[in-house]
Structure formats: structure tokens, C-alpha cells
Amino acid sequence: MELGLVGLGKMGGNMRERIRLAGHTVIGYDRNPDLADVDSLRELVGRLKGPRVVWVMVPAGAATQATIDELGELLEPGDVVVDGGNSRWTDDEKHAVELGLKQIGFVDCGVSGGVWGLENGYALMYGGAKEHVEKVQPIFDALKPEGEFGAVHAGKVGAGHFAKMVHNGIEYAMMQAYAEGWELLEAVHSVTDVREVFRSWQSGTVIRSWLLDLAVNALDEDEHLDQLKGYAQDSGEGRWTVEAAIDNAVPLPTITASLFARFGSRQDDSPQMKMIAALRNQFGGHSVEKA
């Protein structure tokens, strides 16, 4: 089939290549002309035969909204827009209504795979009406990993991005657990080869995972991570996961703690720790370090 693909960065560019390798035609547009196949969204839409499918892979928020607004003016009834970025699920519901008024279908798709997706395939979680999903199915089949698993029609519009959001929240917690274990091992003098301890866990243990494999890769490149600064960004989906938990009265202590740990990484001199030190000094006479 033919696909229009908007956004050809690290994810989008590799996705275009994987879809083409599966035998489909992809016409890509990006603001960077060195990456694009066409010069504008209008040209992209004009090059596709109806009914069209256009997949959007741009940053969540204003960029996605602007792209979908423009596509809404260019596409025709029966066409379908797929948002494969990291949009919030509530935005999906809004986009589905806006495009639905013009009889244009909408599917949201959470995509996981990162820079490894071209080789290994992308895990896909998508939401939307069955008839709209069916129009995109050949592309889902091209992108997903080989085998039975790796793709799911998660439910109604918004379900795909909601599932991917929860996936990322779990990812936060798993990474935090590996990081805490690594730091503790590094702190104990009796453990002389932390990297090989991590490597030994890759087979036969209940904590083996792809994230563990990637941790070993990182330690092979920089055994004690001396070249890195202790700062970690959050994508926003961790925050949305915690907010959704509050809205639905679901306790998420582990995921919430891992998100707050990211925030802590941005403070060289933590105000929270100042207060804890002051309180310990007040009630127990414990010593404090002066700034």
C-alpha cells in the first residue's frame, strides 16, 4: 500500500526504511529538506491515491496539533490519519472528533523500539475504530517484530497512547531499580567487578530483560559511567502516568518514586535534603554539613 509519513527523525526515518523493505511505498515529509521526499504536506497528500493513510511522527503537543489541523484541510472523506508520536491520550480524543467532522478517520498508535526498531521491529499499541485500523493494518504488520506478539489493537481512540504511557511508566520503574542496584554494587568494596555481575544476570535470572542487556552495553562502553553526568530527563509520559493514577485512584508508588528520582537528579543541592538535615539536627542533634 501507499503511506504518507510526516516526521523523519530518528524514529520516523527508520520506520520509513522498514516499511519500504516490506514492499510498501512511503512518501515522507520533514521540515528538513535533506530528509524529505516532498516539499510540503500539500504535495505529500497530492502524491497519494485515495483512500489515503498519513502517519504523523512529530513531537507531541503544538507540533502534532498543527500538523493534524493542516491535514484536516487537505485530506478527503475516507482518508485516515495515524498519530504515532507520544501524544497524550486526551489529545487523541480531541483529534478524532475534529477529523471525524470531516469524515476523516483517526488512529492513535504508541510506538516503542527506539533506534533498534529498524532491525528488531517496533512494538505497536493502537486505538481506534476497527474500520480505520484495518486500513492501516498492512503498515502495522510491516513495522511490528516478527512473530505472534508485538502489536495490539488496544481499544478505542486514545487506548494506544494510554497503553504506551503505562508502558513508559513501567520502564521508568525498571530503569530506576537497575540504577539503584548498580549504585549499591559500586559502593561496596568487596564487589570488584560490577559490570560482570550485571552481565551474569543476563542468563538464568528472573530479572533478565532487554533493559539489562542495554545496561551491560553501556557498561562495556564506559565501565563506571564516569563520562556521564547524573542527570536524567523525563519524557512527560511518566508524569501523565502518575496523573492518570490519581484520576483513577490507582496506587502507583514505584512508578511515582522513579519519576521523582528523575526530578532529584536536577538538583545539585537538594532543598529537600536541606530540610531533612535540619530536622534531624533539631530532633536528634545529628551533625550537618555547612554549605
C-alpha angles and dihedrals in degrees: 000000000000123000134186111213121195116196120034103192126126093309101030095047093053091044090055090053094047092049091049091049087057089059101259128128115245124189108192132198127192133162086240104079091203089067101037131094092200135030100234146009088254091058091046093054091045092055094054124084117229137290085049132197117202119186117203119209104171132121116292120257124024096009093052092044092051092048094049091046091054093045089051088062095046105040128077136225110290095032121118132218120204119198105205097168127097097275122158112257092238089061089055091059090052093048092048091054094046094049093039090062085064093044091249115139124232132205125179118209129188109209126200126179107084118195090342094061097092091061102030103028129245127276106232131200113180137179133195146085116322094241092054094046090051091059090056097039097102089057092048088051091051094050101042123091118264116270138041099307137050102082134064139176092225098188140268127002108305094027093100096055092040090055091047090049091055089045089056092047090055088047090056091054095046093050091048091053093051091046093051092047091049093050092050092050090049090051096056114083094205091066104077102175113037094167092059091047088057090046091052089058092062092084131046099359130111091232097058112125144140089267089057089050090052090049089056090049090053092049090050088057096043112009098200097022088242091150094061131081117228095247127116127185124213121226094217095250091093089058091047090051092055092045091051090050090054092048091051097038092239115148113233104170096154097047091043092052091050090053092050089049088061089054090050090057089067095061118082090183107028115216089205092058090049089058093046091050091049093050093047089052091049099050101028107021090239115168122257131206116236119230 
